[in-house]
Amino acid sequence: TLARGRRHDAAAAAVRTAAEQGRPLADVVLERADVDGAALVADTTPDVGEAGAQVDAALAAHTIATQADPAGQEGAP
C-alpha cells in the first residue's frame, strides 16, 4: 500500500489525467500499477455519512434564519 502522502499524490495525478484526457476516472485508476483499482471500482456503495451531517447543519441554519425573520422582512418596522 502507499503512504498517505503518496496516496494523495496518486489520486491527484489520476484526477488530472482523467480531466485532461476526457476519460472516466475509474478507467485511469484501473490502469495504475500502484493502486488496486479493481478493489476501488468494485466498491460502488456511496458514502453518505457526511451528507447527513451537512443536511442537518443546513436545515438548522435555515431554521434559525427563518425564526429570526419569518416574514423575510429584515429591518422592516
Phi and psi in radians as a Rosetta constraint file:
Dihedral C 1 N 2 CA 2 C 2 CIRCULARHARMONIC -1.557 0.35
Dihedral N 2 CA 2 C 2 N 3 CIRCULARHARMONIC 2.614 0.35
Dihedral C 2 N 3 CA 3 C 3 CIRCULARHARMONIC -1.188 0.35
Dihedral N 3 CA 3 C 3 N 4 CIRCULARHARMONIC 2.824 0.35
Dihedral C 3 N 4 CA 4 C 4 CIRCULARHARMONIC -0.941 0.35
Dihedral N 4 CA 4 C 4 N 5 CIRCULARHARMONIC -0.854 0.35
Dihedral C 4 N 5 CA 5 C 5 CIRCULARHARMONIC -1.090 0.35
Dihedral N 5 CA 5 C 5 N 6 CIRCULARHARMONIC -0.684 0.35
Dihedral C 5 N 6 CA 6 C 6 CIRCULARHARMONIC -1.218 0.35
Dihedral N 6 CA 6 C 6 N 7 CIRCULARHARMONIC -0.595 0.35
Dihedral C 6 N 7 CA 7 C 7 CIRCULARHARMONIC -1.102 0.35
Dihedral N 7 CA 7 C 7 N 8 CIRCULARHARMONIC -0.770 0.35
Dihedral C 7 N 8 CA 8 C 8 CIRCULARHARMONIC -1.069 0.35
Dihedral N 8 CA 8 C 8 N 9 CIRCULARHARMONIC -0.804 0.35
Dihedral C 8 N 9 CA 9 C 9 CIRCULARHARMONIC -1.094 0.35
Dihedral N 9 CA 9 C 9 N 10 CIRCULARHARMONIC -0.719 0.35
Dihedral C 9 N 10 CA 10 C 10 CIRCULARHARMONIC -1.131 0.35
Dihedral N 10 CA 10 C 10 N 11 CIRCULARHARMONIC -0.731 0.35
Dihedral C 10 N 11 CA 11 C 11 CIRCULARHARMONIC -1.139 0.35
Dihedral N 11 CA 11 C 11 N 12 CIRCULARHARMONIC -0.773 0.35
Dihedral C 11 N 12 CA 12 C 12 CIRCULARHARMONIC -1.092 0.35
Dihedral N 12 CA 12 C 12 N 13 CIRCULARHARMONIC -0.718 0.35
Dihedral C 12 N 13 CA 13 C 13 CIRCULARHARMONIC -1.128 0.35
Dihedral N 13 CA 13 C 13 N 14 CIRCULARHARMONIC -0.712 0.35
Dihedral C 13 N 14 CA 14 C 14 CIRCULARHARMONIC -1.139 0.35
Dihedral N 14 CA 14 C 14 N 15 CIRCULARHARMONIC -0.717 0.35
Dihedral C 14 N 15 CA 15 C 15 CIRCULARHARMONIC -1.113 0.35
Dihedral N 15 CA 15 C 15 N 16 CIRCULARHARMONIC -0.774 0.35
Dihedral C 15 N 16 CA 16 C 16 CIRCULARHARMONIC -1.064 0.35
Dihedral N 16 CA 16 C 16 N 17 CIRCULARHARMONIC -0.808 0.35
Dihedral C 16 N 17 CA 17 C 17 CIRCULARHARMONIC -1.060 0.35
Dihedral N 17 CA 17 C 17 N 18 CIRCULARHARMONIC -0.804 0.35
Dihedral C 17 N 18 CA 18 C 18 CIRCULARHARMONIC -1.060 0.35
Dihedral N 18 CA 18 C 18 N 19 CIRCULARHARMONIC -0.761 0.35
Dihedral C 18 N 19 CA 19 C 19 CIRCULARHARMONIC -1.168 0.35
Dihedral N 19 CA 19 C 19 N 20 CIRCULARHARMONIC -0.778 0.35
Dihedral C 19 N 20 CA 20 C 20 CIRCULARHARMONIC -1.137 0.35
Dihedral N 20 CA 20 C 20 N 21 CIRCULARHARMONIC -0.636 0.35
Dihedral C 20 N 21 CA 21 C 21 CIRCULARHARMONIC -1.670 0.35
Dihedral N 21 CA 21 C 21 N 22 CIRCULARHARMONIC -0.059 0.35
Dihedral C 21 N 22 CA 22 C 22 CIRCULARHARMONIC 1.127 0.35
Dihedral N 22 CA 22 C 22 N 23 CIRCULARHARMONIC 0.622 0.35
Dihedral C 22 N 23 CA 23 C 23 CIRCULARHARMONIC -1.975 0.35
Dihedral N 23 CA 23 C 23 N 24 CIRCULARHARMONIC 2.738 0.35
Dihedral C 23 N 24 CA 24 C 24 CIRCULARHARMONIC -1.102 0.35
Dihedral N 24 CA 24 C 24 N 25 CIRCULARHARMONIC 2.430 0.35
Dihedral C 24 N 25 CA 25 C 25 CIRCULARHARMONIC -1.022 0.35
Dihedral N 25 CA 25 C 25 N 26 CIRCULARHARMONIC -0.674 0.35
Dihedral C 25 N 26 CA 26 C 26 CIRCULARHARMONIC -1.016 0.35
Dihedral N 26 CA 26 C 26 N 27 CIRCULARHARMONIC -0.696 0.35
Dihedral C 26 N 27 CA 27 C 27 CIRCULARHARMONIC -1.121 0.35
Dihedral N 27 CA 27 C 27 N 28 CIRCULARHARMONIC -0.728 0.35
Dihedral C 27 N 28 CA 28 C 28 CIRCULARHARMONIC -1.152 0.35
Dihedral N 28 CA 28 C 28 N 29 CIRCULARHARMONIC -0.758 0.35
Dihedral C 28 N 29 CA 29 C 29 CIRCULARHARMONIC -1.097 0.35
Dihedral N 29 CA 29 C 29 N 30 CIRCULARHARMONIC -0.715 0.35
Dihedral C 29 N 30 CA 30 C 30 CIRCULARHARMONIC -1.090 0.35
Dihedral N 30 CA 30 C 30 N 31 CIRCULARHARMONIC -0.437 0.35
Dihedral C 30 N 31 CA 31 C 31 CIRCULARHARMONIC -1.442 0.35
Dihedral N 31 CA 31 C 31 N 32 CIRCULARHARMONIC -0.261 0.35
Dihedral C 31 N 32 CA 32 C 32 CIRCULARHARMONIC -1.312 0.35
Dihedral N 32 CA 32 C 32 N 33 CIRCULARHARMONIC 2.296 0.35
Dihedral C 32 N 33 CA 33 C 33 CIRCULARHARMONIC -1.378 0.35
Dihedral N 33 CA 33 C 33 N 34 CIRCULARHARMONIC -0.411 0.35
Dihedral C 33 N 34 CA 34 C 34 CIRCULARHARMONIC -1.605 0.35
Dihedral N 34 CA 34 C 34 N 35 CIRCULARHARMONIC 0.097 0.35
Dihedral C 34 N 35 CA 35 C 35 CIRCULARHARMONIC -2.282 0.35
Dihedral N 35 CA 35 C 35 N 36 CIRCULARHARMONIC 2.432 0.35
Dihedral C 35 N 36 CA 36 C 36 CIRCULARHARMONIC -1.445 0.35
Dihedral N 36 CA 36 C 36 N 37 CIRCULARHARMONIC 1.335 0.35
Dihedral C 36 N 37 CA 37 C 37 CIRCULARHARMONIC -1.056 0.35
Dihedral N 37 CA 37 C 37 N 38 CIRCULARHARMONIC -0.647 0.35
Dihedral C 37 N 38 CA 38 C 38 CIRCULARHARMONIC -1.055 0.35
Dihedral N 38 CA 38 C 38 N 39 CIRCULARHARMONIC -0.710 0.35
Dihedral C 38 N 39 CA 39 C 39 CIRCULARHARMONIC -1.177 0.35
Dihedral N 39 CA 39 C 39 N 40 CIRCULARHARMONIC -0.684 0.35
Dihedral C 39 N 40 CA 40 C 40 CIRCULARHARMONIC -1.171 0.35
Dihedral N 40 CA 40 C 40 N 41 CIRCULARHARMONIC -0.769 0.35
Dihedral C 40 N 41 CA 41 C 41 CIRCULARHARMONIC -1.253 0.35
Dihedral N 41 CA 41 C 41 N 42 CIRCULARHARMONIC -0.558 0.35
Dihedral C 41 N 42 CA 42 C 42 CIRCULARHARMONIC -1.159 0.35
Dihedral N 42 CA 42 C 42 N 43 CIRCULARHARMONIC -0.543 0.35
Dihedral C 42 N 43 CA 43 C 43 CIRCULARHARMONIC -1.525 0.35
Dihedral N 43 CA 43 C 43 N 44 CIRCULARHARMONIC 1.533 0.35
Dihedral C 43 N 44 CA 44 C 44 CIRCULARHARMONIC -1.717 0.35
Dihedral N 44 CA 44 C 44 N 45 CIRCULARHARMONIC 0.155 0.35
Dihedral C 44 N 45 CA 45 C 45 CIRCULARHARMONIC -1.212 0.35
Dihedral N 45 CA 45 C 45 N 46 CIRCULARHARMONIC 2.121 0.35
Dihedral C 45 N 46 CA 46 C 46 CIRCULARHARMONIC -1.189 0.35
Dihedral N 46 CA 46 C 46 N 47 CIRCULARHARMONIC 2.519 0.35
Dihedral C 46 N 47 CA 47 C 47 CIRCULARHARMONIC -1.637 0.35
Dihedral N 47 CA 47 C 47 N 48 CIRCULARHARMONIC 1.773 0.35
Dihedral C 47 N 48 CA 48 C 48 CIRCULARHARMONIC -1.842 0.35
Dihedral N 48 CA 48 C 48 N 49 CIRCULARHARMONIC 0.164 0.35
Dihedral C 48 N 49 CA 49 C 49 CIRCULARHARMONIC -1.022 0.35
Dihedral N 49 CA 49 C 49 N 50 CIRCULARHARMONIC -0.785 0.35
Dihedral C 49 N 50 CA 50 C 50 CIRCULARHARMONIC -1.280 0.35
Dihedral N 50 CA 50 C 50 N 51 CIRCULARHARMONIC -0.527 0.35
Dihedral C 50 N 51 CA 51 C 51 CIRCULARHARMONIC -1.047 0.35
Dihedral N 51 CA 51 C 51 N 52 CIRCULARHARMONIC -0.723 0.35
Dihedral C 51 N 52 CA 52 C 52 CIRCULARHARMONIC -1.056 0.35
Dihedral N 52 CA 52 C 52 N 53 CIRCULARHARMONIC -0.752 0.35
Dihedral C 52 N 53 CA 53 C 53 CIRCULARHARMONIC -1.135 0.35
Dihedral N 53 CA 53 C 53 N 54 CIRCULARHARMONIC -0.666 0.35
Dihedral C 53 N 54 CA 54 C 54 CIRCULARHARMONIC -1.176 0.35
Dihedral N 54 CA 54 C 54 N 55 CIRCULARHARMONIC -0.713 0.35
Dihedral C 54 N 55 CA 55 C 55 CIRCULARHARMONIC -1.119 0.35
Dihedral N 55 CA 55 C 55 N 56 CIRCULARHARMONIC -0.777 0.35
Dihedral C 55 N 56 CA 56 C 56 CIRCULARHARMONIC -1.019 0.35
Dihedral N 56 CA 56 C 56 N 57 CIRCULARHARMONIC -0.754 0.35
Dihedral C 56 N 57 CA 57 C 57 CIRCULARHARMONIC -1.135 0.35
Dihedral N 57 CA 57 C 57 N 58 CIRCULARHARMONIC -0.721 0.35
Dihedral C 57 N 58 CA 58 C 58 CIRCULARHARMONIC -1.145 0.35
Dihedral N 58 CA 58 C 58 N 59 CIRCULARHARMONIC -0.737 0.35
Dihedral C 58 N 59 CA 59 C 59 CIRCULARHARMONIC -1.147 0.35
Dihedral N 59 CA 59 C 59 N 60 CIRCULARHARMONIC -0.678 0.35
Dihedral C 59 N 60 CA 60 C 60 CIRCULARHARMONIC -1.115 0.35
Dihedral N 60 CA 60 C 60 N 61 CIRCULARHARMONIC -0.764 0.35
Dihedral C 60 N 61 CA 61 C 61 CIRCULARHARMONIC -1.111 0.35
Dihedral N 61 CA 61 C 61 N 62 CIRCULARHARMONIC -0.693 0.35
Dihedral C 61 N 62 CA 62 C 62 CIRCULARHARMONIC -1.139 0.35
Dihedral N 62 CA 62 C 62 N 63 CIRCULARHARMONIC -0.765 0.35
Dihedral C 62 N 63 CA 63 C 63 CIRCULARHARMONIC -1.065 0.35
Dihedral N 63 CA 63 C 63 N 64 CIRCULARHARMONIC -0.789 0.35
Dihedral C 63 N 64 CA 64 C 64 CIRCULARHARMONIC -1.081 0.35
Dihedral N 64 CA 64 C 64 N 65 CIRCULARHARMONIC -0.758 0.35
Dihedral C 64 N 65 CA 65 C 65 CIRCULARHARMONIC -1.144 0.35
Dihedral N 65 CA 65 C 65 N 66 CIRCULARHARMONIC -0.730 0.35
Dihedral C 65 N 66 CA 66 C 66 CIRCULARHARMONIC -1.348 0.35
Dihedral N 66 CA 66 C 66 N 67 CIRCULARHARMONIC -0.488 0.35
Dihedral C 66 N 67 CA 67 C 67 CIRCULARHARMONIC -1.257 0.35
Dihedral N 67 CA 67 C 67 N 68 CIRCULARHARMONIC -0.587 0.35
Dihedral C 67 N 68 CA 68 C 68 CIRCULARHARMONIC -1.232 0.35
Dihedral N 68 CA 68 C 68 N 69 CIRCULARHARMONIC -0.558 0.35
Dihedral C 68 N 69 CA 69 C 69 CIRCULARHARMONIC -2.555 0.35
Dihedral N 69 CA 69 C 69 N 70 CIRCULARHARMONIC 1.223 0.35
Dihedral C 69 N 70 CA 70 C 70 CIRCULARHARMONIC -1.076 0.35
Dihedral N 70 CA 70 C 70 N 71 CIRCULARHARMONIC -0.500 0.35
Dihedral C 70 N 71 CA 71 C 71 CIRCULARHARMONIC -1.551 0.35
Dihedral N 71 CA 71 C 71 N 72 CIRCULARHARMONIC -0.093 0.35
Dihedral C 71 N 72 CA 72 C 72 CIRCULARHARMONIC 1.248 0.35
Dihedral N 72 CA 72 C 72 N 73 CIRCULARHARMONIC 0.439 0.35
Dihedral C 72 N 73 CA 73 C 73 CIRCULARHARMONIC -2.030 0.35
Dihedral N 73 CA 73 C 73 N 74 CIRCULARHARMONIC 1.008 0.35
Dihedral C 73 N 74 CA 74 C 74 CIRCULARHARMONIC -0.988 0.35
Dihedral N 74 CA 74 C 74 N 75 CIRCULARHARMONIC 2.250 0.35
Dihedral C 74 N 75 CA 75 C 75 CIRCULARHARMONIC 1.442 0.35
Dihedral N 75 CA 75 C 75 N 76 CIRCULARHARMONIC -0.017 0.35
Dihedral C 75 N 76 CA 76 C 76 CIRCULARHARMONIC -1.394 0.35
Dihedral N 76 CA 76 C 76 N 77 CIRCULARHARMONIC 2.594 0.35
